[in-house]
Amino acid sequence: MPRLTTDEIAALLDEPGHLARIATVDDDGMPRVVPLWFIEREQRLFFTPREPAVIWRNLLRDPRVGISIDEEAHPWRKVTVQGVVDIVHQPGEDDAWRDLYREIARRYVPSGAADEYVDGTDDQPRALCAVDLGAASTTLTSWRMPFRGEDIRGVWHERYYAPGTRWSQR
């Protein structure tokens, strides 16, 4: 299965519009996945849960997360992350990092509208959270569909091919 290079991962994470689907575990043990805006800076993936959000309570109880970032068109690049969240700023410390939040918003909406959104919601406390993509405790996996001329059997990891099937005969 074709993996993304370090540069390809960086390019995907830098492209505006992709959402981070962040998985946590509720206090009753049920999984929860929330699509959130994000930004990657210096090998850290930042996101901003609001104080009343269930994901925020989940992170306080258990900072482990699973994150999926992908695209909807060929070559369907995907990055998944398993890691531990670092709470960079608690809710209520928003003024200390509002410029970064403005950068995050501008990845998803036009600049003027992003400013209106950030300024119009500045009384809604948010946390600034990050996952260190280079940490020893973080697992980062990536893949994409094969390009023309590449072996189509590379679309799946070998463990997914049932023994004795045509594609298992590699």
Number of C-alpha atoms within 10 A of each C-alpha: 17 18 18 18 11 9 9 13 18 14 12 17 22 15 11 17 15 20 19 25 18 20 20 24 21 16 12 6 8 8 10 14 16 15 14 13 20 27 23 17 13 8 13 16 19 23 23 22 20 18 16 12 10 17 21 20 18 18 21 12 13 15 19 18 19 19 21 19 19 19 15 9 7 10 12 12 20 20 20 18 21 19 22 20 21 16 18 14 16 14 18 15 14 20 10 10 13 16 12 14 22 17 16 21 22 19 18 17 14 10 14 9 13 19 17 12 15 19 12 10 11 14 10 13 18 24 20 24 21 23 25 20 19 13 13 8 11 18 14 17 14 20 22 20 19 19 13 7 6 12 11 14 16 18 16 16 11 14 8 9 14 11 11 8 8 10 15 13 9 7
